[in-house]
Amino acid sequence: MTDDTPLPPAAQRALAEAEARRKAARPLDLPPERDGRPGPEPVRFGDYELKGRAIDF
């Protein structure tokens, strides 16, 4: 598909349903992390650095 091609109706419905689910979802009620690592979340960025050693997931 190119950028100027409209999405099929099924894809448009799926996107609308996903958006409705995101709006209806409640945020997680988790306690704050204690003694966590500083900096960006390692799992989110795909690697973990500990004392200068990078560990790749």
MARLOLUM-789656 format. One record per residue (C-alpha): residue in three letters; y, z, x. Coordinates in steps of 0.02 Angstrom, whole numbers, padded with zeros to 5 digits, always signed. Example, Ala and Ser with C-alpha at 12.3 -4.5 7.8 and 13.67 -1.06 7.14 Angstrom:
REM MARLOLUM-789656
ALA-00225+00390+00615/SER-00053+00357+00684/
REM end
This chain:
REM MARLOLUM-789656
MET+00000+00000+00000/THR+00176-00031+00056/ASP+00325+00082+00026/ASP+00390-00028-00116/THR+00224-00029-00211/PRO+00223+00097-00354/LEU+00083+00224-00360/PRO-00056+00196-00486/PRO-00047+00303-00643/ALA-00193+00412-00587/ALA-00104+00454-00424/GLN+00057+00494-00516/ARG-00039+00612-00633/ALA-00123+00696-00486/LEU+00044+00724-00399/ALA+00120+00794-00559/GLU-00029+00912-00583/ALA-00018+00972-00403/GLU+00168+01006-00421/ALA+00138+01104-00583/ARG+00003+01208-00495/ARG+00120+01245-00350/LYS+00257+01303-00470/ALA+00136+01412-00569/ALA+00056+01493-00415/ARG+00106+01671-00375/PRO+00145+01717-00195/LEU+00010+01817-00107/ASP+00041+02004-00102/LEU-00015+02037+00076/PRO+00036+02184+00184/PRO+00142+02143+00338/GLU+00047+02106+00498/ARG+00042+02247+00624/ASP+00030+02221+00811/GLY+00025+02033+00790/ARG+00064+01905+00924/PRO+00246+01853+00941/GLY+00297+01673+00917/PRO+00229+01536+00805/GLU+00067+01559+00712/PRO-00070+01501+00833/VAL-00190+01439+00699/ARG-00053+01334+00620/PHE-00012+01247+00783/GLY-00192+01226+00841/ASP-00197+01329+01000/TYR-00187+01509+01056/GLU-00105+01568+01216/LEU-00152+01737+01289/LYS-00086+01794+01458/GLY-00049+01615+01511/ARG-00218+01544+01460/ALA-00217+01417+01319/ILE-00369+01422+01208/ASP-00391+01267+01100/PHE-00470+01286+00929/
REM end
